[in-house]
Amino acid sequence: MADARLPSGWTLQQIRDASGDREAVALDPERPVRWVSVDGAVAMPRPEIVLGFHGLCLVKPADDEDWYMGSLYDDGSIDCWVAYGDLHEALRGL
């Protein structure tokens, strides 16, 4: 099982402050992630970083600079539906 990671240059407290979620956590990135659109769902590249915000999460795939917002399910899987160009923008979109 991989260790949960934080984005470079960010502390957990900074993430909590920017998101407004005092219980935000870094999650183990070893989990299935899908991109869901009106055309269906497709598997996304392996996550490098996953941040949890209650039922929502932000995913940074390996080899991709964008952040993806999605729903975090009880089985640990994630369905993403929107992408952001940077983490601060994504945190404000929660």
MDTraj code that builds the backbone (N, CA, C; nanometers):
import mdtraj as md
import numpy as np

residues = "MET ALA ASP ALA ARG LEU PRO SER GLY TRP THR LEU GLN GLN ILE ARG ASP ALA SER GLY ASP ARG GLU ALA VAL ALA LEU ASP PRO GLU ARG PRO VAL ARG TRP VAL SER VAL ASP GLY ALA VAL ALA MET PRO ARG PRO GLU ILE VAL LEU GLY PHE HIS GLY LEU CYS LEU VAL LYS PRO ALA ASP ASP GLU ASP TRP TYR MET GLY SER LEU TYR ASP ASP GLY SER ILE ASP CYS TRP VAL ALA TYR GLY ASP LEU HIS GLU ALA LEU ARG GLY LEU".split()
xyz = np.array([
    [0.0852, -0.1188, 0.0000],
    [0.0000, 0.0000, 0.0000],
    [0.0891, 0.1242, 0.0000],
    [0.0621, 0.2173, -0.0853],
    [0.1417, 0.3386, -0.0962],
    [0.1074, 0.4340, 0.0182],
    [0.2018, 0.5212, 0.0473],
    [0.1797, 0.6220, 0.1503],
    [0.1001, 0.7382, 0.0920],
    [0.0139, 0.7980, 0.1727],
    [-0.0581, 0.9177, 0.1317],
    [0.0432, 1.0304, 0.1155],
    [0.0245, 1.1121, 0.0142],
    [0.1175, 1.2202, -0.0148],
    [0.0442, 1.3525, -0.0202],
    [0.1202, 1.4585, 0.0070],
    [0.0687, 1.5944, -0.0075],
    [0.1325, 1.6576, -0.1313],
    [0.0662, 1.7554, -0.1902],
    [0.1250, 1.8263, -0.3035],
    [0.2512, 1.9013, -0.2603],
    [0.3475, 1.9084, -0.3489],
    [0.4720, 1.9790, -0.3214],
    [0.4430, 2.1241, -0.2842],
    [0.5020, 2.1699, -0.1739],
    [0.4853, 2.3075, -0.1304],
    [0.3613, 2.3334, -0.0467],
    [0.2814, 2.2306, -0.0207],
    [0.1582, 2.2457, 0.0568],
    [0.1668, 2.1651, 0.1854],
    [0.1137, 2.2224, 0.2938],
    [0.0952, 2.1474, 0.4176],
    [-0.0520, 2.1104, 0.4275],
    [-0.0819, 2.0151, 0.5124],
    [-0.2217, 1.9775, 0.5328],
    [-0.3011, 2.0956, 0.5874],
    [-0.2406, 2.1754, 0.6733],
    [-0.3110, 2.2916, 0.7278],
    [-0.3422, 2.3936, 0.6182],
    [-0.2511, 2.4151, 0.5233],
    [-0.2773, 2.5071, 0.4128],
    [-0.3928, 2.4562, 0.3261],
    [-0.3972, 2.3262, 0.3035],
    [-0.5060, 2.2666, 0.2263],
    [-0.6379, 2.2850, 0.2994],
    [-0.6366, 2.2630, 0.4292],
    [-0.7583, 2.2815, 0.5091],
    [-0.8041, 2.4266, 0.5068],
    [-0.7107, 2.5196, 0.5196],
    [-0.7444, 2.6618, 0.5177],
    [-0.8029, 2.7032, 0.3826],
    [-0.7412, 2.6609, 0.2732],
    [-0.7860, 2.7000, 0.1390],
    [-0.9206, 2.6382, 0.1035],
    [-0.9449, 2.5168, 0.1522],
    [-1.0693, 2.4472, 0.1185],
    [-1.1843, 2.4820, 0.2126],
    [-1.1507, 2.5279, 0.3330],
    [-1.2535, 2.5532, 0.4338],
    [-1.2969, 2.4270, 0.5061],
    [-1.2296, 2.3146, 0.4787],
    [-1.2630, 2.1863, 0.5420],
    [-1.1555, 2.1535, 0.6452],
    [-1.1887, 2.1671, 0.7718],
    [-1.0924, 2.1427, 0.8794],
    [-1.0575, 1.9961, 0.8967],
    [-1.1301, 1.9075, 0.8280],
    [-1.1036, 1.7647, 0.8397],
    [-1.0466, 1.7040, 0.7113],
    [-0.9992, 1.7873, 0.6198],
    [-0.9394, 1.7375, 0.4954],
    [-0.8209, 1.6466, 0.5284],
    [-0.8043, 1.5415, 0.4478],
    [-0.6968, 1.4446, 0.4707],
    [-0.6319, 1.4058, 0.3381],
    [-0.5072, 1.3623, 0.3482],
    [-0.4394, 1.3010, 0.2344],
    [-0.4711, 1.1520, 0.2396],
    [-0.5127, 1.0959, 0.1265],
    [-0.5539, 0.9557, 0.1204],
    [-0.4532, 0.8732, 0.0410],
    [-0.4542, 0.7442, 0.0661],
    [-0.3728, 0.6504, -0.0099],
    [-0.4136, 0.6589, -0.1571],
    [-0.3187, 0.6810, -0.2484],
    [-0.3546, 0.6940, -0.3893],
    [-0.3811, 0.5615, -0.4612],
    [-0.3597, 0.4511, -0.3950],
    [-0.3817, 0.3201, -0.4580],
    [-0.5299, 0.2868, -0.4575],
    [-0.6003, 0.3386, -0.5593],
    [-0.7449, 0.3189, -0.5691],
    [-0.7876, 0.3420, -0.7136],
    [-0.8987, 0.2822, -0.7551],
    [-0.9475, 0.3049, -0.8908],
    [-1.0122, 0.4424, -0.9049],
    [-0.9803, 0.5091, -1.0162],
    [-1.0360, 0.6409, -1.0448],
    [-1.0877, 0.6398, -1.1882],
    [-1.2095, 0.6928, -1.2058],
    [-1.2693, 0.6997, -1.3390],
    [-1.3071, 0.8437, -1.3707],
    [-1.3012, 0.8780, -1.5002],
    [-1.3536, 1.0042, -1.5504],
    [-1.4938, 0.9748, -1.6012],
    [-1.5933, 1.0463, -1.5505],
    [-1.7331, 1.0215, -1.5858],
    [-1.7865, 1.1426, -1.6626],
    [-1.8451, 1.1147, -1.7787],
    [-1.9060, 1.2205, -1.8598],
    [-2.0358, 1.1672, -1.9194],
    [-2.1019, 1.2500, -1.9970],
    [-2.2265, 1.2060, -2.0590],
    [-2.2023, 1.0909, -2.1560],
    [-2.0784, 1.0748, -2.2013],
    [-2.0437, 0.9670, -2.2938],
    [-2.0101, 0.8362, -2.2227],
    [-2.0098, 0.8364, -2.0893],
    [-1.9769, 0.7164, -2.0134],
    [-1.8597, 0.7398, -1.9202],
    [-1.7995, 0.6310, -1.8730],
    [-1.6881, 0.6394, -1.7775],
    [-1.5681, 0.5650, -1.8339],
    [-1.4497, 0.6236, -1.8122],
    [-1.3245, 0.5599, -1.8536],
    [-1.2255, 0.5675, -1.7389],
    [-1.1403, 0.4674, -1.7293],
    [-1.0382, 0.4655, -1.6249],
    [-0.9394, 0.5789, -1.6482],
    [-0.8985, 0.6422, -1.5391],
    [-0.7981, 0.7484, -1.5453],
    [-0.6616, 0.6908, -1.5106],
    [-0.5550, 0.7653, -1.5434],
    [-0.4207, 0.7205, -1.5044],
    [-0.4092, 0.7062, -1.3530],
    [-0.3115, 0.6311, -1.3109],
    [-0.2878, 0.6064, -1.1685],
    [-0.2740, 0.7385, -1.0930],
    [-0.3465, 0.7533, -0.9816],
    [-0.3337, 0.8760, -0.9016],
    [-0.1967, 0.8851, -0.8343],
    [-0.1450, 1.0063, -0.8310],
    [-0.0219, 1.0346, -0.7571],
    [-0.0565, 1.0881, -0.6188],
    [-0.1599, 1.1741, -0.6145],
    [-0.2040, 1.2363, -0.4895],
    [-0.3564, 1.2330, -0.4865],
    [-0.4120, 1.1977, -0.3703],
    [-0.5570, 1.2025, -0.3498],
    [-0.5830, 1.2748, -0.2182],
    [-0.6637, 1.3793, -0.2236],
    [-0.7016, 1.4551, -0.1051],
    [-0.8504, 1.4346, -0.0797],
    [-0.8864, 1.4009, 0.0444],
    [-1.0247, 1.3737, 0.0790],
    [-1.0892, 1.4865, 0.1556],
    [-1.2137, 1.5162, 0.1188],
    [-1.2942, 1.6220, 0.1802],
    [-1.4336, 1.5669, 0.2034],
    [-1.4502, 1.4866, 0.3062],
    [-1.5746, 1.4169, 0.3334],
    [-1.6113, 1.3305, 0.2135],
    [-1.7204, 1.3542, 0.1437],
    [-1.7607, 1.2708, 0.0310],
    [-1.6985, 1.3104, -0.1022],
    [-1.6230, 1.4209, -0.1042],
    [-1.5565, 1.4664, -0.2257],
    [-1.4064, 1.4440, -0.2148],
    [-1.3394, 1.4486, -0.3293],
    [-1.1936, 1.4381, -0.3255],
    [-1.1354, 1.5101, -0.4457],
    [-1.0064, 1.5379, -0.4367],
    [-0.9286, 1.5924, -0.5467],
    [-0.8202, 1.4919, -0.5798],
    [-0.8035, 1.4669, -0.7090],
    [-0.7091, 1.3657, -0.7568],
    [-0.6091, 1.4324, -0.8501],
    [-0.4816, 1.4076, -0.8265],
    [-0.3739, 1.4495, -0.9173],
    [-0.3145, 1.3228, -0.9756],
    [-0.3462, 1.2917, -1.1026],
    [-0.2889, 1.1726, -1.1643],
    [-0.1388, 1.1889, -1.1874],
    [-0.0677, 1.0776, -1.1914],
    [0.0736, 1.0800, -1.2289],
    [0.0818, 1.1285, -1.3737],
    [0.1827, 1.2041, -1.4056],
    [0.2064, 1.2533, -1.5423],
    [0.0952, 1.3437, -1.5936],
    [0.0293, 1.4179, -1.5052],
    [-0.0760, 1.5122, -1.5442],
    [-0.0711, 1.6270, -1.4448],
    [-0.0735, 1.7491, -1.4928],
    [-0.0655, 1.8655, -1.4039],
    [-0.2013, 1.9106, -1.3513],
    [-0.3106, 1.8606, -1.4098],
    [-0.4439, 1.9015, -1.3666],
    [-0.4862, 1.8276, -1.2394],
    [-0.5836, 1.8871, -1.1707],
    [-0.6483, 1.8283, -1.0538],
    [-0.7922, 1.7975, -1.0909],
    [-0.8406, 1.6814, -1.0500],
    [-0.9745, 1.6359, -1.0842],
    [-1.0577, 1.6205, -0.9582],
    [-1.1800, 1.6777, -0.9611],
    [-1.2711, 1.6651, -0.8479],
    [-1.3653, 1.5486, -0.8740],
    [-1.3974, 1.4780, -0.7658],
    [-1.4892, 1.3672, -0.7815],
    [-1.5512, 1.3224, -0.6512],
    [-1.6346, 1.2218, -0.6630],
    [-1.7011, 1.1605, -0.5480],
    [-1.6177, 1.0436, -0.4987],
    [-1.6014, 1.0350, -0.3682],
    [-1.5300, 0.9253, -0.3037],
    [-1.6339, 0.8293, -0.2475],
    [-1.6295, 0.7050, -0.2931],
    [-1.7281, 0.6048, -0.2523],
    [-1.6764, 0.5180, -0.1380],
    [-1.7683, 0.4507, -0.0710],
    [-1.7348, 0.3668, 0.0443],
    [-1.6327, 0.2587, 0.0118],
    [-1.6304, 0.2104, -0.1127],
    [-1.5340, 0.1066, -0.1504],
    [-1.3967, 0.1635, -0.1846],
    [-1.3796, 0.2972, -0.1740],
    [-1.2518, 0.3616, -0.2005],
    [-1.2358, 0.4117, -0.3425],
    [-1.3274, 0.3774, -0.4306],
    [-1.3175, 0.4218, -0.5691],
    [-1.3611, 0.5679, -0.5809],
    [-1.3223, 0.6292, -0.6928],
    [-1.3514, 0.7701, -0.7169],
    [-1.4043, 0.7867, -0.8587],
    [-1.5112, 0.8641, -0.8732],
    [-1.5615, 0.9057, -1.0037],
    [-1.5428, 1.0563, -1.0141],
    [-1.4612, 1.1007, -1.1106],
    [-1.4337, 1.2432, -1.1298],
    [-1.5188, 1.2987, -1.2428],
    [-1.5531, 1.4269, -1.2315],
    [-1.6377, 1.4888, -1.3325],
    [-1.5930, 1.6286, -1.3745],
    [-1.4938, 1.6881, -1.3081],
    [-1.4470, 1.8212, -1.3465],
    [-1.2968, 1.8296, -1.3229],
    [-1.2285, 1.9071, -1.4075],
    [-1.0833, 1.9244, -1.3963],
    [-1.0507, 2.0711, -1.3709],
    [-0.9442, 2.0941, -1.2962],
    [-0.8959, 2.2282, -1.2658],
    [-0.7478, 2.2363, -1.3021],
    [-0.7050, 2.3547, -1.3438],
    [-0.5674, 2.3742, -1.3854],
    [-0.4663, 2.3824, -1.2731],
    [-0.5118, 2.4152, -1.1527],
    [-0.4189, 2.4187, -1.0388],
    [-0.4922, 2.3842, -0.9096],
    [-0.4143, 2.3500, -0.8096],
    [-0.4711, 2.3037, -0.6832],
    [-0.5521, 2.4118, -0.6132],
    [-0.5023, 2.5330, -0.6092],
    [-0.5754, 2.6391, -0.5380],
    [-0.7137, 2.6587, -0.5991],
    [-0.7214, 2.6603, -0.7313],
    [-0.8512, 2.6723, -0.7991],
    [-0.9423, 2.5553, -0.7638],
    [-0.8861, 2.4349, -0.7608],
    [-0.9649, 2.3159, -0.7277],
    [-1.0152, 2.3226, -0.5842],
    [-0.9320, 2.3657, -0.4925],
    [-0.9729, 2.3759, -0.3521],
    [-1.0863, 2.4771, -0.3362],
    [-1.0821, 2.5840, -0.4097],
    [-1.1887, 2.6842, -0.4035],
    [-1.3167, 2.6340, -0.4668],
    [-1.3064, 2.5337, -0.5555],
    [-1.4238, 2.4788, -0.6218],
    [-1.4977, 2.3732, -0.5419],
    [-1.4431, 2.3355, -0.4267],
    [-1.5077, 2.2304, -0.3461],
    [-1.6433, 2.2742, -0.2931],
])
top = md.Topology()
chain = top.add_chain()
for i, resn in enumerate(residues, 1):
    res = top.add_residue(resn, chain, resSeq=i)
    for name in ("N", "CA", "C"):
        top.add_atom(name, md.element.get_by_symbol(name[0]), res)
traj = md.Trajectory(xyz[None], top)
